[in-house]
């Protein structure tokens, strides 16, 4: 069994915001698996499906981003899962819009949802898919909580499709295969590599809501 978690904020006011990309990927994956993510369980909306022969639990924590770890830790305990059995999907300001970055472990890099999960499950050794939303010159909070524009949506849409495919590869073949196949999705700016590599080091980056 695998647990796939998309991070975001609950409520209609946050729908289609950049910070809810994790929710968007879960919804797209649920559609492909012909399931619904609507059961209230462990402070999350949860659904179930099958990828290959593997049962998967899809979850959208409803605690708000900064407390995501409460839901993830509770779900892991209930289903008796190890950190290697979970995959977290989140937005990332240090990646250009539409860029994917998949890793098998790493620090929170300033992403507060990941930080909460790391603190409450006691390890950073779990897989994650980061979907780029770009970093504004100023106003980071307004940026992540802002709605995705029409032109931006066209840029991000292929990344959401690729993220769904990457989830399936992670389940069927493991994180290394997912990294090899999908870390090249989107265009990487020269300065982006340094920022993301720094984020994956043991220390923390700048804070993000």
C-alpha positions as CSV (number, residue, x, y, z in Angstrom):
1,X,0.0,0.0,0.0
2,X,1.1,3.5,-0.8
3,X,0.0,6.9,0.5
4,X,0.0,9.8,-1.9
5,X,-0.5,13.2,-0.4
6,X,-1.3,16.4,-2.2
7,X,-0.7,19.6,-0.2
8,X,-2.9,22.6,-0.2
9,X,-5.4,24.7,1.8
10,X,-9.1,23.7,2.2
11,X,-12.0,25.9,1.2
12,X,-13.4,27.3,-2.0
13,X,-11.4,30.6,-1.6
14,X,-8.2,28.7,-2.1
15,X,-9.3,26.6,-5.1
16,X,-7.1,27.0,-8.1
17,X,-4.4,28.9,-6.2
18,X,-0.7,28.2,-6.7
19,X,-0.4,26.8,-3.2
20,X,-3.0,24.1,-4.1
21,X,-1.2,22.4,-6.9
22,X,-0.8,19.3,-4.7
23,X,-4.6,19.1,-4.5
24,X,-4.9,19.6,-8.3
25,X,-2.6,16.6,-8.9
26,X,-4.5,14.4,-6.5
27,X,-7.8,15.4,-8.2
28,X,-6.4,14.6,-11.7
29,X,-5.0,11.3,-10.5
30,X,-8.3,10.4,-8.8
31,X,-10.0,11.0,-12.1
32,X,-7.7,8.7,-14.0
33,X,-8.2,6.0,-11.3
34,X,-12.0,6.5,-11.4
35,X,-12.3,7.3,-7.7
36,X,-13.2,10.2,-5.5
37,X,-11.3,11.9,-2.7
38,X,-14.1,12.9,-0.4
39,X,-14.1,10.7,2.7
40,X,-13.3,12.6,5.9
41,X,-10.6,10.7,7.6
42,X,-7.6,11.7,9.8
43,X,-8.0,15.4,9.1
44,X,-8.0,14.8,5.4
45,X,-10.2,14.1,2.4
46,X,-9.3,10.5,1.4
47,X,-9.9,8.2,-1.5
48,X,-8.7,4.8,-2.6
49,X,-7.6,3.3,-5.9
50,X,-5.2,0.8,-7.5
51,X,-2.2,1.4,-9.6
52,X,-0.9,-1.8,-11.2
53,X,-1.5,-4.3,-8.3
54,X,-0.7,-1.7,-5.6
55,X,-3.5,-0.3,-3.5
56,X,-3.0,3.5,-3.1
57,X,-4.6,6.0,-0.7
58,X,-5.0,9.5,-2.0
59,X,-5.2,12.3,0.5
60,X,-5.7,16.0,0.7
61,X,-5.0,17.3,4.2
62,X,-7.6,19.7,5.5
63,X,-5.5,21.2,8.3
64,X,-4.3,24.1,6.2
65,X,-0.8,23.9,4.7
66,X,1.3,24.7,7.8
67,X,-0.2,21.8,9.8
68,X,-0.2,19.2,7.1
69,X,2.0,16.8,9.2
70,X,-0.9,16.2,11.6
71,X,-2.9,14.5,8.9
72,X,0.0,12.7,7.3
73,X,1.3,11.3,10.6
74,X,-2.2,10.1,11.6
75,X,-2.8,8.4,8.2
76,X,0.6,6.7,8.3
77,X,-0.1,5.4,11.8
78,X,-3.6,4.2,10.8
79,X,-2.4,2.3,7.7
80,X,0.9,1.2,9.4
81,X,3.0,2.7,6.7
82,X,6.7,3.6,6.6
83,X,8.1,6.9,5.3
84,X,9.2,5.0,2.1
85,X,5.6,4.3,1.4
86,X,4.5,7.9,1.1
87,X,4.8,10.5,-1.7
88,X,4.1,14.2,-1.1
89,X,3.1,16.6,-3.9
90,X,3.6,20.3,-3.4
91,X,4.2,23.7,-5.1
92,X,7.6,25.2,-5.3
93,X,8.5,28.9,-5.8
94,X,12.2,28.1,-6.6
95,X,11.2,26.2,-9.7
96,X,10.0,27.9,-12.9
97,X,6.3,27.5,-13.6
98,X,5.7,24.1,-15.1
99,X,9.0,22.6,-13.9
100,X,9.0,19.3,-12.0
101,X,11.5,18.2,-9.4
102,X,11.3,14.7,-7.9
103,X,13.4,13.5,-4.9
104,X,13.5,10.6,-2.6
105,X,14.3,12.7,0.4
106,X,15.5,16.2,1.4
107,X,14.9,19.2,3.6
108,X,11.7,21.2,3.6
109,X,13.4,24.0,1.8
110,X,11.2,26.6,3.4
111,X,7.9,24.8,2.3
112,X,5.9,24.8,5.5
113,X,3.7,21.9,4.6
114,X,6.8,19.7,4.1
115,X,8.3,21.2,7.3
116,X,5.3,20.1,9.3
117,X,5.4,16.6,7.9
118,X,9.1,16.2,8.6
119,X,8.7,17.4,12.2
120,X,5.7,15.1,12.9
121,X,6.9,11.9,11.2
122,X,10.4,12.4,12.4
123,X,12.3,12.0,9.1
124,X,12.8,13.7,5.8
125,X,13.4,10.4,4.0
126,X,10.2,10.3,2.0
127,X,9.6,11.0,-1.7
128,X,8.2,14.3,-2.9
129,X,7.2,15.9,-6.2
130,X,7.6,19.6,-6.4
131,X,5.7,21.5,-9.1
132,X,7.2,24.9,-10.0
133,X,5.1,28.1,-9.6
134,X,8.0,30.6,-9.9
135,X,9.1,33.2,-7.4
136,X,7.9,36.8,-7.6
137,X,10.1,39.8,-7.1
138,X,8.1,40.5,-3.9
139,X,4.9,39.5,-2.2
140,X,5.6,35.7,-1.8
141,X,2.4,35.1,0.3
142,X,0.2,36.9,-2.1
143,X,1.8,34.9,-4.9
144,X,1.3,31.4,-3.5
145,X,-2.3,32.3,-2.5
146,X,-3.1,33.9,-5.8
147,X,-5.2,32.3,-8.5
148,X,-3.4,30.7,-11.4
149,X,-3.9,32.9,-14.5
150,X,-5.1,31.7,-17.9
151,X,-1.7,31.9,-19.6
152,X,0.0,30.5,-16.5
153,X,-2.5,27.6,-16.4
154,X,-1.4,26.7,-20.0
155,X,2.2,26.5,-18.8
156,X,1.4,24.5,-15.7
157,X,-1.1,22.1,-17.2
158,X,1.6,19.8,-18.8
159,X,3.4,19.6,-15.5
160,X,0.2,18.5,-13.7
161,X,-0.2,15.8,-16.3
162,X,3.5,14.8,-15.9
163,X,3.1,14.8,-12.1
164,X,0.3,12.3,-12.4
165,X,2.4,10.1,-14.6
166,X,5.3,10.4,-12.3
167,X,3.2,9.3,-9.3
168,X,2.3,6.1,-11.3
169,X,5.9,5.4,-12.1
170,X,6.9,6.0,-8.4
171,X,4.3,3.4,-7.4
172,X,5.2,0.8,-10.1
173,X,9.0,1.3,-10.5
174,X,10.2,3.4,-7.6
175,X,11.5,7.0,-7.1
176,X,14.7,6.6,-9.2
177,X,12.7,5.7,-12.3
178,X,10.3,8.6,-11.6
179,X,13.3,11.0,-11.2
180,X,15.0,9.8,-14.4
181,X,11.8,10.1,-16.5
182,X,10.3,13.3,-15.2
183,X,12.9,15.6,-13.6
184,X,13.5,17.1,-17.1
185,X,9.9,18.3,-17.5
186,X,9.8,22.1,-17.9
187,X,12.6,24.6,-18.6
188,X,15.2,25.1,-15.9
189,X,16.8,28.5,-15.5
190,X,20.6,28.7,-14.7
191,X,20.0,30.0,-11.2
192,X,17.3,27.5,-10.5
193,X,19.7,24.5,-10.1
194,X,21.7,26.1,-7.4
195,X,18.5,27.1,-5.4
196,X,17.0,23.7,-5.6
197,X,20.2,21.8,-4.8
198,X,20.6,24.1,-1.7
199,X,17.0,23.2,-0.7
200,X,17.7,19.5,-0.8
201,X,20.6,19.9,1.7
202,X,19.9,19.1,5.4
203,X,19.4,22.8,6.3
204,X,16.3,24.9,5.8
205,X,15.7,27.5,3.2
206,X,13.6,30.7,3.4
207,X,10.2,30.3,4.9
208,X,7.1,30.1,2.7
209,X,3.4,30.2,3.8
